[in-house]
Structure formats: structure tokens, C-alpha cells
Amino acid sequence: MTFALAYPHIDPIALQLGPIAIRWYALAYIAGLMLGWRYVKFLVARPPNAMTELEVDDFLVWATLGVVLGGRLGYVLFYKPLHYLENPLEIPMVWQGGMSFHGGALGVIIGIIAFSRFRGRNLFQVGDVICCAVPIGLFFGRIANFVNGELFGRIAPDVDWAMVFPGGGPLPRHPSQLYEAGLEGAVLFLILFGLWKLTQIRYRAGALSGVFLAGYGLARIASEFFRQPDAHLGFLWGGATMGQLLSIPQVVVGLALLVWALRRAPVGK
């Protein structure tokens, strides 16, 4: 066996208060939502002022519902439909694990559409500032995956930073959760922030949303080459994983939205 880094065994329960267990995974969701909320307030305080700071407070509820309900239903429909068809009472048991980013994204998109119509705001301007904050949640979510020792990578006998995960057998594997935290979280956040600072991009409503959709899709497709496919799904059409297949249409939609936005006149300038 080649050299492998020691996996830092961390209790998935961050704090135990009698019968109440506070898990790192829950704290990751809270951190992502809270920091994302503060970041969106920072963005809307500057032109083109997609919405007011008070409206950002209101949207936090919509975002939370979209992430949790969409993420869970997405996992049920995309990853284990037959299992949950036979065991419908397990669907609300989110503490047992099982959330889908693509489902959560659809939930948030529905929330953005409903919120924008209800508040009379420009749909794409609202979407742009929300998309700029999403990588924050993605970063913390992937770190939580690493802490839980789940969604680990494929066997990597020739990689010095590979790790032996508790549920991954005796061979060292890619710490793909950290790859995803870096690509989907940190790198995508910096790209979106850099583009947001360019007025010719910031005022093109929908451009940043397009960059996020395409950027996340590309990052997910790349990272899936190092991530172990879900055991109950394995490799699918053409040797692709479910995450890759779900990301392909996201890249197409994102690029189409970006081209459409860049061809339109600036909004609010």
C-alpha cells in the first residue's frame, strides 16, 4: 500500500445537549444560510440594488424552505425513487442523510421566481445576487461531508494525499469532498465576486446567474471523476455518474442564459 494521510476522525455530532444532538451537517447548513444572507445584504446595498436589505431578510425564509424541501425531494426522486416509494414514511427523515444539490437548486429557483413576482422585483437581478452567495453554502456543505466521512472519492493508490475513510474499505481514496469544497465553493465564489465587481457584468441581469449555473455544472462534472459513485447507482449512461448527468443540462442552461444576458441592454444603469 502507498502512503496515505490519516483521516481525522471527527464526531459527526458537534454538541450533545441531553437527548438533543447538534450535528456538524446542520451547523454547515446554518453557516451557509447565515453567511450567505449577510453577503447578499452586502451586495444589494450597492447598485443595481436588486432588492432592499429588508427583503433579503424575508427571502431567507424562502431560501431555507427551497434548500431543505428541494434538496430532500431531489434526492428522493433522482437517487432513490424506488426505495422511498416503498418506504414513504422515510421521506421526511432528513436526519438520516440524503440531500441533492440539484434538487435544492430547483427549490431555490422556484423560491426566487415566486419571491420576485410577489415583490415586483426583476427576476434575474434577484437571481444574480442569490447565485453569488450559493457557493458559500456549497463550501460548508462539502466540508460537512468530509467530517461525516461520506461521499468520499475513488481509490487513489498513487496519490500521496489520499485517505482511508471509515466506510470506504482499506484502500486510500481521493478526499473528493475537499476537491468539491474548493471548486464548487471557494473558486466559484471568487469568480462570481470578481465578475460582480465589473459593472458591465453586474448590470447585465442574468449574467451572473448564468455563470453560476455553468460554473457549478463544470466543477461538479470535473470533481465527479474523482468521487466514488453512489453504491446503489454506480456508473450510468456512457460511464457517467448521476451527478454528471444532472449537471450537463445545467451547464447548457447556464451558458444560454449568459449569452442571452450579455446581448441585452443593461438593467438599472
C-alpha positions in Angstrom: 0.0 0.0 0.0 1.2 3.5 -0.8 1.4 6.3 1.8 -1.9 7.7 2.8 -2.8 10.6 5.1 -4.6 9.8 8.3 -8.3 10.6 8.1 -9.1 13.0 11.0 -11.9 11.1 12.7 -14.3 13.8 13.9 -17.5 13.0 15.8 -20.4 14.0 13.4 -22.2 15.3 16.5 -20.8 18.7 17.3 -22.7 19.2 20.6 -24.9 16.9 22.7 -27.4 18.5 25.0 -29.2 15.7 26.7 -31.4 14.0 24.1 -30.7 16.8 21.6 -27.8 16.2 19.2 -26.5 19.1 17.1 -24.6 17.7 14.1 -21.9 19.4 12.1 -24.1 18.9 9.0 -26.8 21.0 10.5 -24.3 23.6 11.5 -22.9 23.7 7.9 -26.4 24.5 6.6 -26.9 27.2 9.2 -23.5 28.7 8.5 -24.1 28.7 4.7 -27.5 30.3 5.1 -26.4 32.9 7.7 -23.2 33.9 5.9 -25.0 33.9 2.5 -27.7 36.1 4.0 -25.1 38.6 5.2 -23.3 38.5 1.9 -26.5 39.2 -0.1 -27.2 42.2 2.1 -23.7 43.5 1.2 -24.4 43.0 -2.5 -27.9 44.6 -2.6 -26.6 47.7 -0.7 -24.7 48.6 -3.9 -26.0 49.3 -7.4 -28.0 48.0 -9.2 -29.8 47.3 -5.8 -31.6 44.1 -6.7 -33.8 44.4 -3.6 -33.8 46.1 -0.2 -32.0 44.7 2.8 -35.3 44.1 4.5 -36.4 42.0 1.5 -33.2 40.0 1.9 -34.3 39.1 5.4 -37.7 37.9 4.1 -36.1 35.9 1.3 -34.0 34.0 3.9 -37.2 32.0 4.8 -37.9 31.3 1.1 -34.3 30.1 0.6 -34.3 27.9 3.6 -37.5 26.2 2.5 -36.2 25.8 -1.0 -32.9 24.3 0.1 -34.4 21.8 2.6 -37.5 20.8 0.7 -36.0 20.8 -2.8 -32.8 19.1 -1.6 -34.7 16.3 0.1 -37.3 15.8 -2.7 -34.5 15.9 -5.3 -32.6 13.1 -3.5 -35.8 11.1 -3.3 -36.7 11.5 -7.0 -33.2 11.5 -8.5 -31.3 9.0 -6.4 -33.7 6.5 -4.6 -37.2 6.8 -6.0 -38.0 3.0 -5.7 -36.7 2.9 -2.1 -38.9 5.8 -1.0 -41.8 4.6 -3.0 -41.7 1.5 -0.8 -40.9 3.5 2.4 -42.7 6.8 2.1 -42.6 7.5 5.8 -38.8 7.8 5.5 -39.0 10.8 3.1 -39.2 13.5 5.9 -36.3 11.8 7.9 -33.7 14.2 6.7 -31.5 13.4 9.8 -30.8 10.1 8.2 -29.0 11.8 5.4 -29.8 12.2 1.7 -29.9 15.7 0.1 -29.4 16.6 -3.5 -27.8 19.9 -4.6 -29.7 19.8 -7.9 -33.0 19.4 -6.1 -32.1 22.2 -3.7 -31.2 24.4 -6.6 -34.6 23.8 -8.2 -36.2 24.6 -4.9 -34.3 27.9 -4.6 -35.1 28.8 -8.2 -38.8 28.3 -7.6 -38.4 30.4 -4.5 -36.7 33.2 -6.4 -39.4 33.2 -9.1 -42.2 33.3 -6.6 -40.5 35.9 -4.4 -39.6 38.2 -7.4 -43.2 38.1 -8.7 -44.6 38.7 -5.2 -42.3 41.6 -4.6 -42.3 43.1 -8.1 -38.6 42.7 -8.5 -36.5 41.8 -11.5 -36.2 38.1 -11.5 -32.7 37.9 -12.9 -31.3 40.7 -10.7 -32.5 38.8 -7.7 -31.2 35.6 -9.1 -27.8 37.1 -9.7 -27.2 38.2 -6.1 -28.5 34.9 -4.7 -26.3 32.9 -7.0 -23.2 34.9 -5.8 -23.9 33.6 -2.3 -24.7 30.0 -3.0 -21.0 28.9 -3.2 -20.7 29.8 0.5 -23.2 27.1 1.4 -21.7 24.7 -1.0 -18.3 25.1 0.7 -19.6 24.4 4.2 -21.8 21.5 2.9 -18.8 19.8 1.4 -16.7 20.3 4.5 -19.5 18.6 6.4 -19.5 15.7 4.0 -15.8 15.3 4.8 -16.4 15.5 8.5 -19.0 12.8 8.2 -16.7 10.6 6.1 -19.3 10.4 3.4 -19.3 10.9 -0.4 -15.6 10.0 -0.5 -13.6 9.6 -3.6 -12.4 6.8 -5.8 -9.5 4.6 -4.9 -6.2 6.5 -5.4 -3.2 4.3 -4.9 -0.7 6.7 -6.4 -1.9 9.9 -4.7 0.1 10.9 -1.6 -2.8 12.9 0.0 -5.3 10.0 -0.4 -7.1 8.9 2.8 -8.6 5.7 4.2 -12.2 6.6 5.0 -14.0 4.7 7.7 -16.7 3.4 5.3 -14.5 3.2 2.2 -12.6 0.0 2.8 -8.9 -0.5 3.5 -7.6 1.3 0.4 -6.7 5.1 0.3 -9.2 7.3 -1.6 -9.3 10.8 -3.0 -10.7 13.3 -0.5 -13.1 14.4 -3.2 -15.3 16.3 -0.7 -12.4 18.7 -0.3 -12.0 19.0 -4.1 -15.6 19.9 -4.3 -15.4 22.4 -1.5 -12.5 24.1 -3.3 -14.1 24.1 -6.8 -17.8 24.4 -6.2 -17.2 26.6 -3.1 -14.1 28.8 -2.9 -13.2 29.0 -6.6 -16.7 29.7 -7.8 -17.3 32.3 -5.1 -14.1 34.2 -6.1 -15.0 34.0 -9.8 -18.5 35.4 -9.2 -17.2 38.1 -6.9 -14.6 39.2 -9.4 -17.3 39.4 -12.1 -19.7 41.2 -9.9 -17.2 44.0 -9.4 -17.3 44.6 -13.2 -20.1 47.0 -13.9 -20.5 45.7 -17.4 -21.4 42.3 -16.0 -23.2 43.4 -12.8 -25.8 45.4 -14.8 -26.5 42.6 -17.3 -29.3 40.9 -15.4 -28.9 37.1 -15.6 -25.3 37.1 -16.5 -24.0 36.1 -13.0 -26.8 33.5 -12.7 -25.6 32.0 -16.0 -22.0 31.9 -14.8 -23.0 30.2 -11.6 -25.1 27.6 -13.3 -22.5 26.8 -15.9 -19.6 27.1 -13.4 -21.1 24.8 -10.9 -22.0 22.3 -13.5 -18.5 22.2 -14.9 -17.0 22.0 -11.4 -19.3 19.1 -10.4 -18.6 17.2 -13.7 -14.9 17.5 -13.1 -15.0 16.6 -9.4 -17.2 13.5 -10.1 -14.2 12.0 -12.0 -12.6 11.6 -8.5 -15.7 10.9 -6.5 -17.0 7.3 -5.8 -20.4 6.9 -7.5 -23.3 6.1 -5.2 -23.2 2.4 -4.5 -26.9 1.8 -5.4 -26.5 3.6 -8.8 -22.9 3.1 -9.9 -21.9 4.3 -13.3 -24.7 5.1 -15.6 -25.1 6.0 -19.3 -21.7 6.3 -21.0 -19.9 5.7 -17.8 -21.1 8.9 -16.3 -22.4 9.4 -12.8 -25.8 10.7 -11.8 -24.1 14.0 -10.6 -22.6 14.4 -14.1 -25.8 13.6 -16.0 -27.7 16.1 -13.9 -25.0 18.8 -14.4 -24.9 18.6 -18.2 -28.3 20.4 -18.7 -27.3 22.9 -16.0 -24.2 23.8 -18.0 -26.2 24.2 -21.2 -28.9 26.4 -19.5 -26.2 28.5 -17.8 -24.3 29.2 -21.0 -27.5 30.0 -22.8 -28.6 32.4 -20.0 -25.2 34.1 -20.0 -25.2 34.7 -23.8 -28.8 36.0 -23.6 -27.9 38.4 -20.7 -24.8 39.8 -22.5 -26.9 40.5 -25.6 -29.5 42.5 -23.7 -29.3 46.1 -22.7 -28.0 46.8 -19.1 -30.8 46.9 -16.5 -30.9 49.6 -13.8 -27.9 51.6 -15.1 
